Amino acid sequence: MAFALVGCTRTTTMSWREFNAEVISKHPDDVIWYCGSKDGYDCFRLISLYDSLHPDPSGRSKSERDYRVLSTDTPVTHRQPFSTNRASWVSWAQAAGLTHG
């Protein structure tokens, strides 16, 4: 597991296996967004269910965590360019074609 610092945001780089075991499996009630793909990585943001229902007016809650996984290692089938615009994000399951939007 590696960390990259992007602006003020700490992004954790993981394999898909690690991401599945350490993020998806351990946070079944939280929201995991696919934020797009950039520089060969698929980017995801984990937001607690509480924070997703009660957004911080300043824009970013303390519970939010950013992750990136090599695009060749993820099941994402519907890639889009990386964006910080939350309106363009989709759930990781939707990006992987496991649900319909």
N, C-alpha and C positions, 0 to 999 in steps of 0.2 A: 504494500500500500504506500503510495507517495502523495505528497501534498504539493499543490501549486498555488501560488498567491496571485490572484487576478484582481488588480485594484485593491479594494479593501475586503474582498471576499476570498475566503479560503476554500479552495476546491480540492477534494480528495479524488485521486486517480485510483481506480480499482479495476480488477478483472470482472467480467460479468458474473463469474462464479462467486466472487467476494461480494459484489453488489447484491446479488440475489440472496446470499446467506446473511449478510450483515445489515442490509437496508430493507429490502422488500419483505423478507421473512420476519424480521424483528419489529416492523412497523406496519402491521396489517390494517390498522385503523387510521393511519396518517395518509396524507396525500403526497404522491410522488409524481411530479410533472416532468415530462420530456420537454426541454427548452430549446431543442434543435441540435444541429451538428456543426462542429467547428474544428478545423485543423485535424481531421481524422478521428475525432472523438464525438460520441453522443453525450449530451449534457443533460443532467437531471437535477431537480431540486426537491428535497424532502421538506414538507411543512407539516407541523403537527395538526391534527384534526381541529383542536381548539383554536389554534391561530388561523387556520383556513376559514373557520366560521366567524372569528372575531379579528379581522385584519387590523394590524397596527396602522394608525393614520400616517405614521412617518414612512411607511412603505415596506419595511423589512422587519420581521420579528426575530427574536433571539433564537427561536427553535429552528429556523431555516438552515439547511445544510446543502451545499452544492457538491455534486459528484460528476465525474466524467469516466467513460468507459470507451475503449477502442471501438470504433464503429464496426469493425470486422468481427467483434466478439459479442455483439448484442443481437437480440432478436428483432430490433426495430426494422420495420419494413416500409414505413411511411416517413422518410427523412425530410426535414425542412432546414433551412439555414438557422443558425443559432440566433435567438432574440432575447432581449431583456423585457420585451413587451409581453406581460402575462396573458394578454388576450389571445396571443398566438400559441400558447402552450397547450399541450394535450396530455392526458394521463399516459404514463409509460405503457400501460396495457393497451390503450388505443393505438399508440405509435407502433406497438408490436403486432397489431392486427388481432388482438385477443378480444376486443370489444368494438362496438360501432359508435361513432360520434354523433 
